[in-house]
Structures are given as C-alpha cells and as structure tokens.
Amino acid sequence: MKQNENGFTLVEIIIAIGLVSFITLISSSMLTGFANIRRLTEAEVGSSDYVSSISTWLRSPKTFNIAGFDANYNPASSCTRTFYGLNLPDEAAAGAWNGVNISIPVNTDGSAWKYSGPGTFNVSGSNSLQNGVQLSRDLRIAAADGLQARLRKLTSVSQGDKFLKLDASQTTRRALQIRLKIDAQAAGSDGTLTFRPTREVFFETLVETVGNQVFGCIPEISLRESCRIQGGSFDESEGTCAPVSFCENSGYFIQYSCIGAIGTAPCDKFILQGDASKAINPITGAQSCPAGIVPTKVSEADIQDGYTEEYYSCMRCY
C-alpha cells in the first residue's frame, strides 16, 4: 500500500480534535468538581464557626453598662440590648415557621455587647447580621428570609413568673426562637458561581415579654454556678447541689434617698418608679425585716443626679 507522505488525513485531524475536546471537557468538569468540593468544605467549616459564635453570643451571661439604654435594665446582656422592645409573632402552628426578619448589630465601633464573629467581618461591609449579608467569600445569610425570629409559649413554667424588674406590667416568660439560613457559593455546570442553600439552624433562649414585645433575655448559667449563687455545695461526681442549710424568705424592702421629692424627677426611676409604698416589706409593713432577722443588702442602683435605691433581703437559715 502506498504511504501518505504529505501529513495527516482529514479523518485523522477530525479524530484528533474530537479527542482533545473530549479530554478538555472531562478535565474542565473535574477541575470544577474539585473546586466545588473545596469551596463547600470550606463553607461547611466556616458556617459551623458562625453558628457556634452566634450561639455563644446569644447565651452569654456577661452584662455591660450600655450608654443610653433603659436604666431599669442596665447592666444588660448582649441579647437583652439587641432584642429589647422588639415585637415578634407567636408560634402559629407546630412544624410551620412564621418568624419575621431581624438584624443583629455587629461590633464595628468597639461596642463590646455587639456580636463579634470569627475571622474578618464581613465581606458585605454591613454593620449587622441580616438577610443577604455576605459573611465570607463563599458564605452568606440567605437573601429573603435568612435571619428571622418568633416567640414560643412555655407550658412548663408559670407564665406569671416574673424575672425582670418591670414595673408597668406583669412579664411573661417565653422562648425566643431564631432561625438562620446560610447559602454557600459553588459553580454550576456552566462554571458560573451562584449561591445555593446549604444550612438551616435554629437557636432558642428564654426571654421575658409584655404582650409580644421582648423586654429582656434570661442568661443561662451552669448548675455549678447556680449552686454557688445559692450558697450550696456542688457534688462534681453526682452533678447535684446540696444546700448548706434550710432557709426561709421573710420578705424584702428597699431603702432609698433622693435630693428631691419621691415621684418627681430624678426620684421616679428604678424599681420604685416614684411609688414609696413599694419600698415596704409586705410581711412587716415597714422598711425592715421581722424581729431576729438581719437584713442582707443584695444590690443597689444609683445615678449621678442624686437618687439611690438599696435592696435588702430578709432571709433566715436554720
């Protein structure tokens, strides 16, 4: 057979081009796949860091004296300062989410009570965590409903159980539920980068409300810390708290002093809110403990313009 000494035939060139195109397509798909795996792995680690940091911030028992905040609630926790006064809907039905959009302020101005997340915050340059905020190169909070909250009624506690010193109305204890939806960025089949849903997380913490308005968060403390506060002895091996003695509460009273008349500014703040009758121990009918009980000063509140309240407990232990 006569050899072709002039180069490749047309058929050979077409076959070669086809092979090169096929190899290029496979290589491109593999590279896109590897890049997506890397992006999604980094996004999963990053989202876990954010979830952990938000949970820690939300439940932190640390309090701060916050300038310009309601004096009745200072010092306040980060959670209280963020959600104070926010109106939220109640859970409508089990299994159906009906939260509303919220935002969480970010510490960009040295305010220690604001949220401070992992790494450098944030790509979007926003001053708060909210819908659509990009947390990192490949992570963002979902654009339409990424950060929402609602209230859930608690059936296992007395709804009249008053934790915060709110004077105008009786507070109700509820659970504040927060839902966070995170999107991760990855390449599609055409190589275009798009954000797609990757994680949905729920947080829950106790709050005091009036109607559907949040007035404060109840910080969580460990059993060991709770035992210490109560003066008990904590058994590390059993995880139990044993009281050192039996005590009975014989009321409380408030001592106050003011440069003006009680009920007029500045003598109309804190617990009394200008009502001197609230300073009386309901058991003795006076600003005193029953005979034989030594008052214990538990706290005080004062402001620079001349008004002070001191709070005393009447506790007898056997």
Secondary structure, 3 states (H helix, E strand, C coil): CCCCCCCCCHHHHHHHHHHHHHHHHHHHHHHHHHHHHHHHHHHHHHHHHHHHHHHHHHHCCCEECCCCCCHHHCCEEHHHHHHCCCECCECCECCECCCEECCEEECCCCCCCCECCCCCCCCCCCCEECCCCEEECCEEECCCCCEEEEEEECCCCCCCCCCCCCCCCCCEEEEEEEEEEEEEEEECCCCCEEEEEEEEEEEEEEEEEECCEEEEECCCCCHHHHHHHCCCEEECCCCEEECCCCEEEEEEEEEEEECCCCCCCCCCCCCCCCCHHHHCECCCCECCCCCCCCCEEEEEEEECCCEEEEEEEEEEEC
